[in-house]
Amino acid sequence: MNSSNDTYYTIESVSTGIFKDRGSKFLAFAHPVCSVDDAKKIIENYKKEYHDARHHCYAYIIGHENAVWRFNDDGEPSGTAGKPILSQINSRNLTNVLVVVVRYFGGTLLGTGGLINAYKTASAEALNNAIIIEKYIENLISVRFPYSRLNTVMKLLNDAKATIKKQEFGEQCEIIASIRKSKHGIVIKKLSECRDIEILLPSQNGNEIFE
């Protein structure tokens, strides 16, 4: 999380890495993800695509502050796969990231130290090959207002560089937009000063989005 408290770092697109040791091959895939469901689907896809591999280990972090995170050793000795993968995501201060490492066993046991090094190195290569980007944490806002207030509402949203998610125009208009977290409260305050503008979704701490 950035010091501004409304930005975060993630990766722009899928990136890969590979590590080999004594016949074993470790294929690493780093993905940007926005939800646990996204992560689960990607993990299942790799299990199907590399069904002949011995292990499909992974770790992910989603969200910020009280982030959702998980790691899985998928049959490797406890602490030798998932944790090293997770540590590589953490060490780069990333979130909304999943890393899957697929292992093809080469016939020689690598030992605890060898496994930790292999999963750590493969994950590090995938993340080193990724493009790191900074993104805004945004909050949703939904407002209802008479058409006569359209210019007022649109100017406030445009000034805050809000992204319009949905809009309906008529005698009564309704707009759903996402606004950078640090500007959300200011927009809410200004809108609430207009008696004929109804704020339907004002929560400043909920409804955070990371898309």
N, C-alpha and C positions, 0 to 999 in steps of 0.2 A: 504494500500500500504506500502510495506517495504521501509526503508530508502535508499536501493540501487536503487530504482526507476524502477526496472525491475522484481520485484517479487510481488506476491499478495497471499492472503490467501483465501481459499475456503474450501468446505467440500469434502471428498473423495467419499461418497456414500449417499444413502437415509438413513435418520434417523427419528425416530418418538418420539412423546411425547403425554401425555394425562393429562387433568386437569378436575376435576369434582367440581361442586358447586351447591348446592340446586337443584339437579336433572338434571341440564344441564351438558352435556358432550362435551368436546372440544378435538378433535383429531388433532394433529399437525403433519405435514409431511415436512421435510426439504429435498430439492433436489439440487444437483449441476446442473447448467444450463449454456449453452454457448451463448444463443441467446434469444431474446424476443419470437420468434416462439416456441422454446423449452418450455419456461415457459407457454405460452398460451395453448399448447397441454396438458401439465401436469395438468393445472387447469381444462380444459374441461374434462379430464379423471376422476378427482375427483368428478366433478359435476355429471357425469354419474354413477360412482361407488357408491357414497353416495347421490343418487337422493332424498332420503327420509329425508335428513337433512334440517334444517331450513336455515342455512347460510354456505357459502363457501368463507371465507375471505382469503386474501393473501397479500403478499408483496414480491418484488424481487429487487435485485441490480445486474446489469450486466455491465461489463467493469470496467474502473478505471478513476481517475481524473474526467472528465466530464461523469461520469457513467450514464447509463440509469436506472432509478428506478421508481417504481410505487407501490401503495397500493390500496386496495379496501375493503370497509366495507360490501359490499353485503347485504345491508338492515339494518345493525346494525346502531345505532345512530352515526352520524358523529364523527370521531376521536376515537372511542372506540375499533376498531378492527385492521384495516390496519396499522395505525400509531404505535401502540404498537408492532405489528409484525415486522415492518420495523426497529423500534428502537433496537430490539434484534439482527438483522443482523448488523446494524451499530455499535452497542456497541462492537461487536467482531471484527470489522475491516474486515469484509468478503465481498467478491464480487462473482459474478456468482453463486448466491444462491437465491433460491425461497423457501418460507415457505407458505404452505397452512394450514389453520385451519378450520376444519369442525365442526360446532356446531349442536348438537341435543338439542333442547329446552326442559327443564324439567318442564315447567309449572309455574315457579316462576321468576319474573323479577329480574334481578341482579343489575339494576341501572348502571349509568355511571361508577362509581368507580369499581363496581364488574366486569363489562365487560372488562374494561381496564386491570384489574388484571388477569382475566381469559385468555385473548388472549396473554398477556405478559408472563404469567407463562407457558402456553402450548407451546408457541414458544421457550421459554428459555429451556424447557426440551428437545425438539427435537434437538436444536442446541448443548445443553450440551452432548447429546448422540452421536453427530456426531464426526467423526475424522477430525480434522482441518489439512489441508496440505498447504504447501507453494509451489507455482508453478512459473515458469518463464513466463514473457510476452515475446513473440517472434515476430520477423518480418520476413516476407517472402522475399525471394530473388530468382530471376530467371536469369540464365546465359546461354548464347550460346557460344560455343567455338569449335575449331577443335579438333579432337581426340588426336592430339599430346599434347594437354594441359590438358588431363584428369588427370594425376597424380598431376599436379600443383593445379588444382581446388579441387580435392578430398582431398588433404592434407590440404588446407586452411579450407575446410568445416569440416574435421575431427578434426583439431586443435581447432575449435570453437565449437565442439560438436553439430554440426548442425544435424537436422533431415531431411532426404531426403523424400520429398513428392512425387516427380515424376522424372523419369530419362529416357532419350532416348539416345542411343549410336549409332553412325554411323560416317560417314566422318565428319559431324557436330553433336555435342552433345548438349543436353539441359538438365539442371537440375533445379528443383524447390526445395528449401529447406527452413526450418524455423530455425532462429538463435536467440539466446538470445539477447534481445534488446541492452544490454550494449556492446555486441561484434559485432553487426551488422555493425556499421560504420567502424570498423577496417577491417572487411572482404571486404566490398565494396571498401575501399581505396586500399587494396592490389590487388584486382581483377582488378580495374581500371588502375593499373600500367602496366597491360599486354595489349598491343594494340589489340591482336587478340581475346580477351575475351569481349563479348558483354553483358552488364548488362541490362536485360530487365525489371526488377522490383526492382529498387534500393531504393524505398521510405523508409526512416528510421522512419518516424512518422506515416505513414499510414500502412495498411496491418498488424496491430497488431492482434495477435491471442491468444486465452485464452484456448485452448483445453487441 
